[in-house]
Amino acid sequence: MPASLASDLHAEFLQRFGYEPLLVRAPGRVNLIGEHTDYNGGFVLPAAIDKEMVFAVGLNGRAEIRLVAHDLGEIFNLASAADISPSATHWANYLLGVAAQFQARGLAVPGFDCVFGGDIPIGAGMSSSAAVECGLAFALNHLLGAGLAPMELARMAQKAEHTYAGVLCGIMDQFASLFGRAGQVVRLDCRSLDYAYFPFDTRACRIVLCNSGVKHSLASTAYNTRRQECERGVAVLQRHHPEVTSLRDATLAQLDKHRAELDPAVYRRCAYVVRENARVEAACQHLVAGDLAAFGREMYASHAGLRDDYEVSCVELDVLVEAARAAPGVFGARMMGGGFGGCTINLVAPDQVDSFIASVGAAYRQRFGRVPETYQTTIVDGVGEAVVATTAA
């Protein structure tokens, strides 16, 4: 779909603005394992996927910024690029925030035009917002000749989401969109920002997402509470072990030694994070060994921890995971994202994908009266230029 979309956006840009644009594609992401570890200085294991946002962008030689949301059929105009500020148009803020980050680094942003659209499902936990930010950041970096490194673009995109969209996200989503590599997942150390690639053979295994269709309103409140509970645990450990500055530094032995000083819920939260960091490390070694069954066991353990110890799952996600466990050809499954709804991520043998979708859909419909949306994905390269297929005259 993105190839044809690039052609459509290219044509729309030419029709609206009358000059050749730069074409850019920016992928969404999945996170195979490592949930709620990012804000605890831990490890995550994301990958860029073939659900993407595509952009046609050009400098217009004028003062104004003209933005076109192709999928929404909406237009946003700003009279002068010198007057960028958050707007009442929600989708435009993700783009304006990126341009503001270039200005904050002392880079003059002239007037520009942008037409964008994509096939990343909104609200399914595949980070459409990060793809929007990273795609424009890449385009402006290229058009302005700014020479900013990809990690700097990731930081700028993250800051744009903080300041213009009002979402205090970690850096994983933007990092994954920019640093993705086809056929590989990338382990990111969320404290040092060191990263390493590990092979993921999509011929042996497909990534299938099942969308619960649920987003509970308590998710954001619970997210903040979990962060506070982790911080309380660190504060207790630090009194005895000054080197523990985050749960990244903690061990289960330390938690058990000081368990009497910890609220029972705080102990469970902290124990989950320590175990999840270990699971990410183990999962990477299973990939090196080509052992997808062992990788899948880490995923099931991750879901159990998120359900029982971190308590951020919900009955809909649990039903999807248990239905996956019962289906043939499934290596592993777990909830993905902050919790209380969204998607499960499932690793499925290619020849079993159709039967998996049918059996999980039937189990979900029997319980909840509706069939979940599913998305088959493959792992692709991160943000880059897009191409339009040309035909002979």
SVG drawing of the C-alpha trace seen along z (x, -y; Angstrom):
<svg xmlns="http://www.w3.org/2000/svg" viewBox="-22 -35 49 62">
<polyline fill="none" stroke="black" stroke-width="0.4" points="0.0,0.0 2.7,-2.6 4.1,-2.5 0.7,-3.4 0.1,-5.9 3.4,-7.6 2.2,-7.9 -1.1,-9.4 0.6,-11.9 3.1,-12.8 0.2,-13.5 -1.8,-15.5 1.3,-17.6 1.9,-18.4 -1.7,-19.3 -1.9,-21.5 1.5,-23.2 2.9,-22.7 6.5,-21.6 8.4,-18.4 8.4,-17.3 10.8,-15.1 9.0,-11.8 9.6,-10.1 8.3,-7.0 8.3,-6.5 7.3,-3.2 5.3,-2.4 6.7,0.0 6.0,3.0 7.7,3.9 8.4,7.6 9.2,7.6 10.3,5.1 7.1,3.3 7.1,0.5 10.9,0.9 11.7,-2.3 11.0,-4.8 12.9,-2.5 16.1,-2.9 15.8,0.6 15.7,2.5 13.2,2.7 13.1,4.7 11.2,2.9 11.2,3.2 10.0,1.0 7.1,2.5 5.5,2.3 2.6,0.0 3.9,-3.4 3.2,-7.1 4.3,-8.7 5.1,-12.3 5.5,-14.6 7.4,-17.7 8.9,-20.7 10.2,-24.2 7.8,-26.6 9.9,-29.8 7.2,-31.6 6.7,-32.4 3.7,-30.1 3.4,-26.5 0.7,-24.5 -0.2,-21.1 -2.5,-18.5 -3.8,-15.5 -4.6,-13.2 -6.5,-10.6 -8.7,-13.2 -9.2,-15.4 -8.2,-18.4 -5.9,-21.4 -4.0,-23.5 -2.3,-26.8 0.0,-29.0 0.7,-32.4 4.3,-32.5 6.8,-29.8 8.2,-32.4 5.0,-32.2 4.9,-28.5 3.0,-27.6 0.6,-24.9 -2.7,-25.0 -6.3,-23.9 -5.9,-21.4 -4.7,-18.2 -3.0,-16.4 -1.2,-19.6 0.6,-19.9 2.7,-16.8 4.1,-18.5 4.4,-22.0 6.1,-20.6 8.8,-19.1 9.4,-22.4 9.6,-24.2 12.4,-21.8 14.5,-22.8 13.9,-26.5 14.9,-25.7 18.2,-24.5 18.8,-27.8 17.9,-26.4 15.8,-28.8 12.7,-27.0 11.3,-28.7 7.8,-28.1 7.1,-24.5 4.3,-22.4 3.5,-18.9 1.0,-16.3 0.9,-13.1 -1.1,-9.9 -0.6,-6.3 -1.9,-2.9 -0.9,-2.7 -4.1,-2.0 -4.8,-4.8 -5.0,-3.8 -3.7,-0.3 -0.4,-0.9 1.8,-1.0 3.0,-4.6 1.5,-6.5 2.3,-9.8 6.0,-8.9 6.0,-8.0 4.4,-11.4 7.0,-13.2 10.0,-11.3 8.9,-11.5 8.8,-15.3 12.0,-15.5 13.8,-13.4 12.4,-15.5 13.2,-18.9 16.7,-17.7 17.3,-16.7 15.7,-19.8 17.4,-22.2 20.8,-20.4 20.9,-20.5 23.1,-17.4 21.5,-16.3 22.2,-12.7 19.3,-10.2 19.5,-10.0 19.1,-13.8 16.1,-13.6 14.6,-11.0 15.1,-13.3 13.6,-16.2 10.6,-14.1 10.1,-13.0 10.4,-16.6 7.8,-17.6 5.3,-15.1 6.0,-16.4 5.6,-20.1 3.0,-20.2 1.0,-17.0 1.2,-17.0 2.2,-13.4 5.2,-12.7 6.4,-9.6 9.7,-7.8 12.1,-7.7 11.4,-4.1 8.8,-4.9 10.8,-7.6 14.0,-5.5 12.3,-2.5 10.9,-4.5 14.3,-6.0 16.6,-3.1 14.6,-0.1 16.4,2.4 14.7,4.9 14.8,8.4 16.1,7.3 14.9,6.2 16.8,3.6 17.6,3.8 17.7,0.3 19.2,-0.6 16.8,-3.3 19.3,-4.8 22.5,-5.0 20.7,-4.9 23.2,-2.2 21.6,0.2 22.3,3.5 20.5,5.4 19.4,9.0 18.2,11.2 14.5,11.9 13.6,14.3 10.2,13.4 10.3,16.4 10.1,18.6 7.7,16.5 5.1,13.8 4.2,11.0 0.4,10.8 -1.3,8.1 -4.8,8.6 -6.6,5.4 -8.8,5.8 -10.7,2.6 -10.6,1.5 -9.0,-1.5 -9.9,-2.0 -9.9,-5.5 -7.9,-4.5 -4.9,-3.7 -3.2,-7.1 -3.9,-7.3 -2.6,-3.8 0.5,-4.6 1.4,-7.5 0.7,-5.4 3.0,-2.6 5.8,-5.1 5.3,-6.4 5.3,-2.9 8.5,-2.0 10.1,-5.3 9.0,-4.4 10.7,-1.0 13.9,-2.6 13.8,-5.0 13.7,-2.1 16.5,-0.2 18.7,-3.3 18.8,-3.6 20.6,-0.3 22.2,-0.2 23.2,-3.8 24.2,-2.4 20.6,-1.7 19.5,-4.8 16.7,-3.0 15.2,0.4 17.7,1.1 20.3,1.5 18.1,3.6 18.2,7.3 15.6,9.8 17.9,10.7 17.9,7.0 14.1,6.8 13.6,10.0 16.0,8.8 14.1,5.6 10.6,6.9 9.3,6.1 10.0,2.4 8.1,2.4 4.4,2.1 3.2,5.5 2.0,3.8 5.3,1.9 7.3,5.1 5.3,6.8 5.8,3.8 9.5,3.7 9.9,7.5 8.1,7.4 10.5,4.7 13.6,6.6 12.4,9.8 11.3,8.1 14.7,6.6 16.2,10.1 13.6,11.5 14.7,8.9 18.3,10.0 17.3,13.7 15.0,13.1 17.9,11.6 20.0,14.7 17.2,16.9 17.1,14.9 20.8,15.4 20.3,19.2 17.3,19.2 15.1,20.6 11.6,19.0 9.9,21.4 12.2,20.2 11.6,16.6 7.8,17.2 8.1,18.6 9.6,15.2 6.6,13.5 4.1,15.6 6.1,14.9 6.0,11.2 2.3,11.2 1.8,13.1 3.9,10.5 2.0,7.6 -1.3,9.3 -0.5,10.5 2.4,8.3 2.2,5.1 -1.6,5.3 -2.0,3.5 -3.8,6.1 -7.5,6.5 -9.8,9.4 -10.0,8.7 -6.2,8.9 -6.0,12.0 -8.6,13.8 -6.6,13.0 -3.4,14.4 -5.1,17.6 -6.7,18.1 -3.3,17.7 -1.8,20.2 -4.4,22.7 -3.9,22.2 -1.4,24.3 1.7,22.7 1.9,20.0 5.4,19.5 4.3,16.8 1.9,14.0 1.5,11.1 -0.1,7.7 1.8,4.9 1.9,1.3 0.8,-0.5 -2.1,1.8 -5.8,1.9 -6.5,2.4 -4.8,2.1 -3.2,5.0 -1.6,8.4 1.5,9.3 1.7,12.8 4.5,14.8 2.9,17.3 4.3,19.8 3.6,18.5 1.5,21.5 -0.7,21.2 -1.5,17.5 -4.9,17.9 -6.1,20.6 -4.7,18.5 -6.7,15.5 -9.8,17.6 -9.5,19.4 -8.6,16.4 -11.4,14.4 -13.9,17.1 -12.8,17.3 -13.0,13.5 -16.4,13.3 -17.8,16.1 -16.7,14.1 -17.4,10.5 -19.7,10.7 -17.3,9.2 -14.2,10.2 -11.0,8.3 -9.1,6.6 -5.9,8.3 -2.8,7.0 0.0,9.0 3.3,7.2 6.9,7.7 10.0,5.9 11.3,3.1 14.0,0.4 13.5,-2.8 12.7,-6.2 14.0,-6.9 13.1,-8.3 10.2,-6.8 10.0,-6.2 7.1,-6.5 6.8,-3.9 7.2,-5.5 5.5,-4.4 6.8,-4.8 5.2,-7.7"/>
</svg>
